Amino acid sequence: MKTGNENVKIDGIDKKILRFLMEDARKPILEIARNIGISGAAIHQRLRKLEKSGLISGSKFIVNPKVLGYTTMAYIGIFLDKAMSNPIAVKQLEKIPEVLECHYTTGNWSILIKVLCKDNEHLMYLLNKKIQQIEGVSRTETFISLDQQIDRQITI
């Protein structure tokens, strides 16, 4: 499997297949084959090659969190007392189900996380009782997302 540092060579047919599947991962292979003008077996072969290269991995269903009552999305910059606290803090953050993403960053924060909560009260509980209680966390800075304007993958 590629590490992400190597470039994978894809041709126009690979790009067409990927565009169809990125739009709808459940689109039948034979329908894609008819649209592109190649056999279903050729598409399967190309998909195996793309998976082996590390360019694509699996497919997934997207859960709409609002249907489950999660309406408050926030980004939290976490200040750590020392750099050595990073691995410890990340291990503790992994245990919090509301934490969707965690990034080491440059700039003021040591870590930037994305969280999803039911409401502002839930967010306040998460901050006060969970995140700020983690050993090594000196303080946090929170930005509530009012509305996501763009949600996409890289263009193929």
N, C-alpha and C positions, 0 to 999 in steps of 0.2 A: 504494500500500500504506500502511496506517495505521502510525503511529510507535509506537503503544502508549499514547499519551496521550489518544486519542479513545476514547469509548465506542461500541461497536458495538451496534446495536439488533437483538435476536433475539426471535422469538416462541416460543410453545409448541411449534410444529411443529419449528422449528430445534433447540430444546432436546431434543426426543425423538430427532431424527436424530442429534444429537451424542452423546447418551447411548448409543444403540445402537452407534455407531462407536467410542466410547471404550472400551466393553466388549470389542468385537471388531472391529478395523478391516477384517477380511476378510469380515464379514457381507455377504451379497449385498444389493445395493440393492433388488431386487424383494422380498426377504423383509422388509426394513425398510418398504418401501412398503405391503405387505399389512398389517403390524402397525399402521401409522399411519393407513392409509386414504387415501393419496394416490398419484399415479402415480410410477413410477420416474423419468420425465422431470422431474417437479416436484422430486424429491429431488436429481437431478443439478444442476438450476438453482440450488437453494438452496445446495448444496455449493460451486458455483462462486462464488456471492455471498459465502459465508463465507470462502473462500480469498482472494478479491480484497480483502476487508476486513482480512485479516491475522489473523483470529481463529484459523483453522486453517491448517496447512501440512503437506501430505504425510501419509504414514503410514510406519511402520517396524516391523521385526521386533525383538523383544527377545531378545538373546543372554543365556543363563544363564552367567555367568562361572565359576560353581563347576564346571560340566561341563568347562571348559577348565583347571581347576586353580587358579583365582584365588579364594582363600578369605579373604584379609586386606584389609578395607576400612579406610581411615584418613582422618582429616581432619587437615590440617597447617596450622597458623597460621604464616605466614612474616613475620618481622621484617626490614625493609629498612633499610639504613643511611641512606638519604634518599629522599624522595618521588620524585625524578627517576629513581630506579632502577626504578620500576614498569613502564614499557613495555618496558625491556630484560629484566627478569625474566620478564615474561609471554611474551615472544618465546622465551625459553629454555625455559620450562615447556611451551609448545606442542610442543616437540620431544620431550618425554618421553611415550611412549604410555600409561604407567600413570596419568597425570594426566587424570582424567575431567572435572573442573570446576575453574574458577578464578574467584574473586570478589574484587573490591576491597571492603574492609570498613571499618566504623568500629570504634573500640575499639583494643585493643593491637596487633593485627596489621595489616600493610599489605595482605596478601593471605591468603585462605583457600582451600586447594585440597582436592579429594577425590581420593584415589588408590586404585587397586586393585592388589594384589600377590598373588603365589602363596602367600607365607607371611611370617612375621616376619623371616626372614633376607633375603628379597627386599626387604622394606620398609626394613630397615636399610641395605642396599646402595643403594637409591634415595635415602635421606636423605643418607648419607655421601658417595657418589660422584657423585650427580647434582644434587640440589636444593641442598645446602649448598655446592656448588662454583660455583653461579651468582653472577656478579659482582653485588654489592649486597646479597646475602642475609647478614644479620648472625647470625641464629639462627632456629631453628624450634621449634615446640611441637606435639607429635603426640598425637592421640587415636585409638585403635583402636576401631572399631565392633565390638562383640561380637555384635550381632544387630540387623537393621533391623526395627523394630516397625511402622512405617507407611510405605507406599509408594503414593502416589496423586496424581492430578491435582486441580486445582480442581474443585469440584462445579458442574455446570451445571444 
